[in-house]
């Protein structure tokens, strides 16, 4: 018999999008599922948004007594899950209907060794930029996740994934919406509740540190809606949150990965208080091959124009380079 897959969806003030996320789960061609919703003390009308799922035994709602953050909500979902496998989905994103079926087909032959996590390509859809696919390149087993995600001289030697849109991507992260893993491994490797940003990056690094093998399905199975809705922490870098991530990761990040992360995510935020430090970081990271010329320009744009203006310029240049995004069939 195929295993039960528990889909964990943390919710905080997403009444407008949670219905689409749950419908996409229930439409999966893989039938043995449960949807574990974790309400992290939403203040909007979540009950009305979920009313249409009342009575569906596949959908369960767990509530936090007080707001604890997305990491704690995902951990609560895993703890309350009954499935042998765990999949994660953000409450404002979506899957294609074959997502779980395709992943189970890849996982089934490996079921004798369940220390793994499986990812797939994720389409990053924006209203004002061409659709891109992440991760853009294939991660080999002998490359650590920190170097794969952050270090240019490592990434540029790796082959592109089998998708023409991969060349548009500037990110090499395996999106959490695409991940499927055994529940026992998820319980053993909880999300770090001390992180309120970059917790998804820390999660895959922690999995690797625990000896979990990673493999990627080179097929678009998940969709991230990349917009400017409030509450998307990943849209804005922050010095305190970035430093906390670096402290928490410790030796799990190589010196190259640490410098590349700090330069790419935090250097532009040092400009007012530590301008010489910004110059030193950029120069050292560039000459060591950790960032490229486009990253240097991007960091300088963010330093002097701000992250919002940088995003507008970046997306405009992407349109000129690749043209308008082809429409996709959105779940």
DAHU-V902520 format. One record per pair of residues at least 4 apart in sequence whose C-alpha atoms are under 7 Angstrom apart, sorted by the first residue. I is the first residue (numbers start at 1). J is the second residue. Records with the same first field share a line. If there is no record, write none. Layout:
BEGIN
I = J + J
END
This chain:
BEGIN
3 = 32 + 83 + 84
4 = 32 + 33 + 83 + 84 + 85
5 = 32 + 33 + 34 + 83 + 84 + 85 + 86
6 = 33 + 34 + 35 + 36 + 81 + 82 + 83 + 85 + 86 + 87
7 = 34 + 35 + 36 + 86 + 87 + 88 + 89
8 = 35 + 36 + 37 + 74 + 77 + 78 + 87 + 88 + 89
9 = 36 + 37 + 38 + 88 + 89 + 90 + 91
10 = 37 + 38 + 39 + 70 + 73 + 74 + 90 + 91
11 = 37 + 38 + 39 + 40 + 91
12 = 39 + 40 + 41 + 42
13 = 42 + 43 + 44
14 = 18 + 91 + 92
15 = 44 + 45 + 46 + 49
17 = 21 + 91 + 92
18 = 22 + 91 + 92
19 = 23 + 49 + 50
20 = 24
21 = 25 + 91 + 92 + 93 + 94
22 = 26
23 = 27
24 = 28 + 94 + 95 + 97 + 331
27 = 97
28 = 97 + 98 + 100
29 = 97 + 98 + 101
30 = 100 + 101
33 = 58
34 = 58 + 59
35 = 58 + 59 + 60
36 = 59 + 60 + 61 + 77 + 81
37 = 60 + 61 + 62
38 = 61 + 62 + 63 + 73 + 77
39 = 62 + 63 + 64
40 = 63 + 64 + 66 + 67 + 68 + 69 + 73
41 = 63 + 64 + 65 + 66 + 67
45 = 49
46 = 50
47 = 51
68 = 72
69 = 73 + 196
70 = 74
71 = 75 + 191 + 192 + 193 + 199
72 = 76 + 193
73 = 77
74 = 78
75 = 79 + 190 + 191
76 = 80
77 = 81
78 = 183 + 186 + 187
84 = 182 + 183
85 = 180 + 181 + 182 + 183
86 = 180 + 181 + 182 + 183
87 = 179 + 180 + 181
88 = 176 + 177 + 179
89 = 93 + 177
90 = 177
93 = 223 + 224 + 225
94 = 222 + 223 + 224 + 331
95 = 99 + 221 + 222 + 223 + 331
96 = 221 + 222 + 331
98 = 102
99 = 103 + 221
100 = 104
101 = 105
102 = 106
103 = 107
104 = 108
107 = 111
114 = 182
115 = 185 + 212 + 213
116 = 181 + 212 + 213 + 214
117 = 179 + 180 + 181 + 212 + 213 + 214 + 215
118 = 179 + 180 + 181 + 214 + 215 + 216
119 = 174 + 178 + 179 + 180 + 215 + 216 + 217
120 = 178 + 216 + 217 + 218 + 219 + 220 + 221
121 = 133 + 134 + 135 + 217 + 218 + 219 + 220 + 221 + 222
122 = 133 + 134 + 175 + 178 + 220 + 221 + 222 + 223 + 224
123 = 131 + 132 + 133 + 134 + 220 + 222 + 223 + 224
124 = 131 + 132 + 133 + 223 + 224 + 225 + 226
125 = 131 + 224 + 225 + 226
126 = 130 + 131 + 225 + 226 + 227
128 = 315
129 = 315 + 318 + 319 + 324 + 325
130 = 318 + 319 + 322 + 323 + 324 + 325
131 = 325
132 = 165 + 166 + 168 + 169
133 = 165 + 166 + 169
134 = 166 + 169 + 171 + 172 + 173 + 174
135 = 171 + 172 + 173 + 174
136 = 160 + 161 + 166 + 167 + 169 + 171 + 172
137 = 158 + 159 + 160 + 161 + 172
138 = 158 + 159 + 160 + 161
139 = 143 + 148
143 = 147 + 148
144 = 148
145 = 149 + 205
146 = 150 + 205 + 253 + 257
147 = 151 + 154 + 257
148 = 154 + 155 + 172
149 = 172 + 173
150 = 257 + 260 + 261
151 = 155 + 256 + 257 + 260 + 290 + 291
152 = 156 + 289 + 290 + 291 + 292
153 = 157 + 289 + 290
160 = 166
161 = 166 + 218
162 = 218
176 = 200
177 = 222
178 = 222
181 = 186
182 = 186
183 = 187
184 = 188
185 = 189
186 = 190
189 = 206 + 207
191 = 199 + 203
192 = 199
195 = 199 + 245
197 = 233 + 234 + 241
198 = 202 + 245
199 = 203
200 = 204
201 = 205
202 = 206
203 = 207
204 = 208
205 = 209
206 = 210
207 = 211 + 212
208 = 212 + 213
237 = 265 + 266
238 = 242 + 266
239 = 243 + 266 + 269
240 = 244
241 = 245
242 = 246 + 266
243 = 247
244 = 248
245 = 249
246 = 250 + 258
249 = 253
253 = 257 + 258
254 = 258
255 = 259
256 = 260 + 290
257 = 261
258 = 262
259 = 263 + 285
260 = 264 + 285 + 290 + 291
261 = 265
262 = 266 + 267
263 = 267 + 281 + 282
264 = 299
266 = 270
267 = 278
268 = 299 + 300 + 302 + 303
269 = 303
270 = 274 + 275 + 278
271 = 275 + 278 + 303
274 = 278
275 = 279
276 = 280
277 = 281
278 = 282
279 = 283
280 = 284
281 = 285
282 = 286 + 296
283 = 287
284 = 288
285 = 289 + 290 + 291
286 = 290 + 291 + 292
291 = 295
292 = 296
293 = 297
294 = 298
295 = 299
296 = 300
297 = 301
298 = 302
299 = 303
300 = 304
301 = 305 + 306 + 310
302 = 306 + 307 + 310
305 = 309 + 310
306 = 310
307 = 311
308 = 312
309 = 313
310 = 314
311 = 315
312 = 316
313 = 317
314 = 318
315 = 319
316 = 320
317 = 321
318 = 322
319 = 323 + 324
END
